[in-house]
């Protein structure tokens, strides 16, 4: 079988940040990497679950809601994938930063957090999510569009 694109990335050199994982026609997949691969501790499931609910809600309520395709966790628990349609990388980067800030500043209940709305509504960690989001925001707050390439800053 052919290797999928994400398995061709050298995870030994990948650092926390935001990367363009792939572009398929008008859909861009962003790799939003909170944790350096293969360097525990990884994001705990309750933390990831809370970030997923918050980020997806803010993304789908942004002025770019009609361009948001998907936001969800990586199985390796090091980050998330964010898929958007027909969006310039500079715009997507700014949107990601704004959503992360909105998630950090979120007050009140976790959106979609009831037995009717969520298949695992009891497994959340708001405090842990806030800590992970703050740490990640410190990493990406000054990010520029040219840094979205997996090979940025590497001597090839």
N, C-alpha and C positions, 0 to 999 in steps of 0.2 A: 504494500500500500504506500501511497504517497504521504510524506510527512505534512502535517498541517502547519500553517505559517507560524503559529506561536511556538511550535517546538523547534523552529530553526533559529530562534533568538538565543544568543549565548547568555544564559541565566547566571553564569559565574561572574559576569562583568556588569550585570544590570543593577542599577541603584534605584532607590525610591525617586519617583518623579512621574511625569506624564509623557507618554509616547504615542505616536501613531502606530498602531499594531498592523493595520491593513486598510486598504481602500478598495472597495468593491463597487464600481460604478459611482453612484452618488452617495454611497454609504461609507462613512469613515468609522473605524473602530479604534477607540482610544484605550490604551493600557494605563490605568491609573494605579500606580504601584506604590503602596504605602510602606511595604517592608522589602528589604533586600532579600532576594530569593535565597533559600537554603540557609537562612540565618535566624533561627528562633530567638525570641518568641514570635510566633505568627499571630495574626489577628484572631482572637477567640470568636467562635460562632455568634454569641450574643452581641458582640460589638459590631461584627459585619452585618448582622441582621438589622440592627438599629440604623447603621449608616445607609444600608440599602433602602429602608423605608423613608428616611429623611431625604436622601439625595434624589431618589426617584420622584418623590412628591414635589420637591422644589424644581427639579428639571421639567416636570410635566406641567408646572404652573408658571414657568418662565415665559418671556416673550417669544422664546423659540420652541414652545411646546409642540408645535406641529412638525418640528424637525427632529424631535427626540424619538428614537426607536427603542432603546433598551438601556437599562443600567442594572448590573448584577455582579455578584461576587465571583472571584476566581476560586476554583476548587482547592488550590494550593494555599489559600488564605493569606496571600500577600497583597491582594488588591482587588480591583474591580475592572470590568469592561463597561465602556460607555459608547453606545452607537448613536450616531447622528446622521441625518440625511442633508445633503446639499448645504454644507456649512464650511466657510473658510476656517482654516486652522487657527488663525488669530482670534476669530470670534468664538470658536469652540473652547480655546484655552481660557479666554476671559470668562465665558459662561461657567466653566468648571471651577475657576477661582471664586466666582460670585456664589455659586451653589455651595461650595465648601464653607464659605463665610456664613451663609444663611443657615447651614446645618449647625455650625458652631453656636450661632446666636439663637437657635430655636428654643423657644420656651413652651412649656405645656406638654400635652400628651404626644406620644409618637403617632404619626398619622397611620391609619389602617391597622390599628393595634387592638383588634377584638377577635373573638373566636369566629365571628361571622366573616371578617375581612381577611384573616391571616391563618395559615395552616400551622403556625407555631407561635402564637401571639404571646406566650408567657416567656419566651426566650429572647430577652432584650437586655442591653446594658447601656443606659444613657450616659452614665459617667465615663465608662470605658470608651464609648464612641466619641465623646467630646474630647477626651485626652488624645485619641488617635487622630481625630480631625485637626486638632490644634497643632500637633507635631507635624502632620503632613502639610498643613497650610504654611508652616514656617519653611518647609522645604521648597514649596512651589510659588510662594508669593511673588518672587521676582523673576519667575520663569518667563522666557521669551519663546516665540514660535519656533525659532531655529533649534531649540533644545528638544523639540518633540521627536527628533530622529533618534532611533536606538543607538546609532553610532556617533552621536554628537560628543565631541571632546575626546574621542578615543583615537589613538594612533593606529591606523589600519595598515 
